[in-house]
Amino acid sequence: MKISSILLGAATVSGEVYFKESFDAGWEDRWVKSEWKNAAEIGEWTTTEGKFYGKEGDKALKTSQDARFYGLSAKMPTSVDNKDKDLVIQYSVKNEQDIDCGGAYIKLLPDVDQKNFGGDSEYAVMFGPDICGYTKKTHAIVTYDKKEGKPTNYLHNTDVKVESDKYTHLYTMIIKPDNTYEIQIDGDKVQGGDIADNWKVFHEKQIKDPEQSKPADWVDEKMMADPEDQKPEGYDDIPKQIPDPEASKPDDWDDEDDGEWEAPQIDNPEFKGEWTQKQIENPDYKGEWEHPMVENPEYKDDANLYNFCHKGCSHVGFELWQVKAGTLFDDIIVTDSVEEAKAFADETFYAKREGEKKMAEEQEEEEKKAKEAEQAAKKAADEAKEEAKEDTEDEEDDDEDEEEQKKEL
């Protein structure tokens, strides 16, 4: 295990770094591949600089096989309890493959059987991109055990923004001991607030009073039929259509051959449509009945709600399904310091960002030129082929003319 990749719980400038990983040489010794699926379903991990990159020789972890499950975990040097501390999870994700369906999230785990780490394994926090068709979001899922009496996963109430282009993006989740949180992408805040407001981790504070129900004589119809408005006598006797009084039997009409003549029907100007009784305000209307609310006896606040690692978080892991592989993961840090996470981002993500973009743009320009050259070559070949065809046809025409002349002689 290299100190350059993982700091063994050492005190830093402003906090404690529990885990770092940049997937340099020897990373396989620090990570355990899961076998929770059969071999044919488990995808292989590789490391690579990527198609374009910001620093030569800087490799990232990559999913390499389409339509596979991926499971990989690493043990942190010490088990983390975030009581009275910030908890910061940060890493970079790059989807080079024009991703159509695949997860790219990371998990912070309590003690786990790494060989069997999979979708059913308990985790404290799950965080990161998940893209599949029109569903595109950054997952932010926390596990809380006091509402249901057992560890239960709670999804963020709303979809959190995600990036789905081909470039590397930095994902950061900060959980604070004042029961607030913040999610950042590339250092910019995209979500935040009170944990209790954005995850349904508590029972409702108030519920409808089970002892109360709407009175049987409660009138909540605002309007009523006017009892004095009665349908006029004979109203239903007026037909919707009548024979056209201006029509007459044609002179050439033969009753024996054509049958008895009937005048065509037209809309009756006297017909007024279906009768509806006039509506008036209901004098007994009491308004909409509102169910009285009472305090929910099951509701319990929790000053330590944020402490999702109260059991001790000892591992980080990736447990994914990808239809189209090619996602790169890099520069993971778990710490209790926002400043440490930012400093690590400066050394890694921000230091490589412009170089990566420049290389990608240069490749795009080269590909554009190569495509234009290929198209030009194809066009020239087609024109040459057409010209050769025309020359052949001209020669054939000349031969035919010569033959005709010989015949005439």
N, C-alpha and C positions, 0 to 999 in steps of 0.2 A: 504494500500500500504506500502510495507516494504522498508525502506531506504537501506537495504542490497541488494535489488534486483534492485531498480531504484534510481539513484542519481538525485535529483531534480535540474538539471542544475548547480550543485555546482562546484566551481572552484577546480581543482585538481592540482597535482604537475606541470604539464606542459600544461594543456589545459582544455577544458570543456567537460564533459561527459553528453550527452543529454539523454541517455537511456541505461539501463542495465537490463538484464533479465537472470536468471538462473533457472527459473521454480521451485522455492521452494514453500513451503506452502503458499496458498493464491493467487497463480498465476491466478486462475479463475476470481478473482476480478479485475485483471488488463487487462484482455483480453476479447474481445467480439466475440462470434461465429457468423459468417455470416449466413443469411438465404436466400441468393440470388438464391439458388436452392431448389427444393422441398425436404422434409424430407427424402425421400427414396434415394436421390442422394447425400446427404451430409454425409460425414464421421465423426465419433466421434474421438475426440482427447483424449489421456490419458497421464499420466506421469509415467515414469518407469526408473529404473536404467539401464535396458537393459539386454540382455542375458549375457553379460560380461561387466565389468566396471572397472574404475580405482579408484573409491572412493565410499565406501559403503554409501548408503543413498542419494547420489547425483543423483537427478532425471532429466530427460530430457522430452521434449514434443514429443509425438509419434503419427503418423497416425496409426489407428487401424483396418480399414475395407478396404478390397480390392474393386477395381473398384468404387471409390467414388471421389467426389469433396471435397476439403477442403478449408475453408475460416475462417481466424482468424486474428484479428487486435488488436493493443494496442495503446492508445494515449500517446504520449510523454509529459512530464511535460511542456515543452515549445516548441513552434513552431520554427524550425531551419531554418535560412537563412545562407547559407555557403559563402556569399560574403566575399572575402578577407581572407578566412579560408580554411584549409584542411577539407575534409569531409571523414570520415572513417566509413565504414560499415563492421562489422566482426561478424561471428557466426560459430558454428560448426555443421556438418552434419554427420550422421552415418546411413548407409544403411545395416541393419542387415538381410534384407529379400532376399538377392541375387536379387536385383532390376532388373526388366526387362523393365519396362516402368513407369516413374513417375517423376514429377518435385519436386525439393527441394529448390527452390529459395525464396528469401525474397524481399519484396518491401518496398521502402521508399515513403510515400504518402503525398500529401497535404491533407487538410481537407476532410474527407470522411464520408459518412453515413455508419457506421460500420455494421449495421444490413443488409445492402444491398451491402456490399463490395464484388466485384466479378471481373470477367475477363475484364469487360468493365470499371472498375473504373480507373480514371486517377492516374498515379504514376509518380514519378520523376526519380527513379532508380529501376531497377529490376536486382538482382544479385544472382547467385548461380547455383548449379548443375541441369542439366536436362538430363535424360538418358531414351532413348526409342529405343530398338533394337540396330541397328548399329550407331544410332545418340547418341553421348556422348559428352557433352560439358558443360562448365560453362557459363551460360548466363551473359551477361553484356549489358544491354539495358538502354539507356538514353532517356529522353523525352525532346524535344526542340521545341520551338514554332515559331522561327523567320524565318525559311526557308519556311514553308508552311502557315504561318500566323495562325496556330492553334497548340495545343499540338500534337506532332507526335512522335511515338516511333521509335528509331533507334537501330538496332542490330549491334553488333561489326562486323566489316568487315570479320573477320576470326573466326574460331572456337577456343575457348580457352580451354586448357587442363582441364580435370576433373578427379577425383578419383572415382572408382566404386567398390572398395573392401568393406569388411564388417566393417572396422575400422572407428573410428571417424577422421574426417579431418577438419581443420580450414580454412575457406574461408575469405579473406580480400580484400576489394576494397578501394583504396585511390584515391580521386579526389582532385587535387591541384589547387590553384588559378593562377598558371602559365599555365593553360590549358593543364596539363599533368595528367597522371593517372598511377596507378600500380595495378595489380592483383596478389595476393599471395595465395598459397596453402601450409598450414603447415609452414608458414613463409618464403617460398621460392618464389621469383618472377617468374611468369609464363607468364606474359604479361605486356606491358607498352609502354609509348611513348606519342606522342601528340594526344589529343582527336580528333582533326580535321583530322588526318591521319588515324584514325581507326574507325570512324563513319562517315557516309555520311550526316553530319548535315549541310553542306554548299552546295550551288550550285557550279558547276565547275568554277574555276577561268577564264578559257578560253573556248571559244566555236568556232565551225567552222563559218567562216565569212558568214552570210546569203546572202551577196551581191555577193559572188564569187561562181563560178561553173566551172567545167572542160571545157576548150575550145572544141568546136565541132571538131576542126582539130587536137586535141592532140593525138599523137600516143604513146600508152603505151604497144604495142606488141614488145617485144625485138627481136623475131625471126619471119621470114616470109618465105613463100614458094619460092624456087628459080625459077624465071620465065623462066630460060634457061633450067631447068631440065624437060624434057618432057617424057611421057610414050612411050617406044619403040613400034613401029608398030607391031601388032600381039601379044602383050603381054597377052591380055585377051583371046587369042585363045588357049593358052596352057592349057590342062586339068589337073586337080589335080591328077587324076588317069587314068591309061591305062590298057588294057588287058595284062596279063602276057605273054610275047612273048615265054617263055619257057614251057608254059603249053600246053598240047595236050589232045584231047578228049580220054577218057578211051576206051579200046578195047571193054568192055562190055556195052558201052553206046548205048541205043536204042532210036533213035529220035522219033519213034512213041510212045513208052511207056514213055520215060523220057523227051521228048520235045527237042527243038533245043538246042544243047550244046553251052554254052558261056564260054570263058576263064575267070578265076577269075581275079579281078582287083588288081593292085598293085600301090603304090605311084609312080608318074611320076617324074623321076630324073630331068626333064627339068622344072618342075613347080617351080616358084620362090615366090609364095605367092602373097598376095595383094600388089599392087604397091603403094608406098607412095612417094610423092614428096619431094625432098631434101630441108632441111631447112637451111636458111642462116641468118646472122645478118641483122636486118632491118635498113637500112641507115637513115630512118626518125624517129627512136626511140628517144624519149625525156626523158625517165625514168618514174618512177611511179609519177603520179600527186599527190601532197600533198595539201590538202585543207588548205588555209591560216587560221590561228587562230586569233581571236580578243578577247579583254577583254570582259568578260561576265557582262553585266550591272546588272544582278540579283545577282551576287556574292557580299556578304558583310561579312567581317571579324567581329569577335566579341571577344573583349578582355575579356568579362565576360561569355564566352561559358560555362565554368565549373560550373557556378552558377545555377545548375539544381534545387536548392531549393529556387529560387528567389521568388516564391509565398509563401514560408513557408512550410516546411515539418513537419507535426504534428503527423503522425502515422507511425508505422511499421506494416507489415502484411504478412501473407502467403495466397496465393490464388493458389491452386494446383489441379492437377488431378493425381491420382495414380492407376495404374492397380493392382499392388501388394503393399499393405501397409506394414509399418514397418520401416519407416524412423524416426530417432530421431534428434531433433533440440535442441541446448543448447547454453548457454553463449553468448547471443547477446550483442553487444555494438555498439552504434552510438556516435561518438565523433569528435572533431576537432583536435585530437592529436594522431599521430602515436605512441607516447610513451605511452599514456594511453591505447591504444589498445594492445600494446605489453605487458604491465604490467598485463593487465587483462588476456591475453593469458597465461602468465607465471603462474598466480594463478589458472587457470582452465585447459585449454587444455594440456599444457606441464606438469602440475603437475599430471594429470591423465593418460597420454599417455602410459607410461611404464607398469603401473598397469593393464590397460585394455588389453594390448597385452599379458602380462603374464597370466592373467585369461583365455583369449581366447585360448592360447596355451595349458594350463592345461586341459581345457575342450576338446580340440581336442584330446589330449593324452588319456583322460578318455573314450571318444567316440570310439577311435581306439581300446583300450583294450576291451571295452564292445562288440564291433563288432567282434573282434577276438574270444572272449569267446563264443559268440553266434554261430559263425561259427564252432568252435570246438565242442560245444554241439550238434549242428545239425549233424556234421560229425559222432560223437560218436553214436547218435541215429540212423542214417542211417545204420551204420555198425552193430549195435546191431539188428536192424530190419532184415538186410540181413542174419546175422548169425542165427537168429531165424527161418527165412524162410528155410535156408539150413538144420537146425536140423529137421524141420517138414518134409521136403522132404526125409531126410534120414530115419526117422521113418516110413514114408509111404512106402518107398522101402523095409524096413525090414518086415513090415506087409505083403506086397505082396509076398515076398520070403517065409514067413511062411505059407501062404495060399497055395502056389504052392507045398510045401513039404507035406502038409496034403493031398492034392489031389493025389499025387503020392503014398502015403501010402494006 
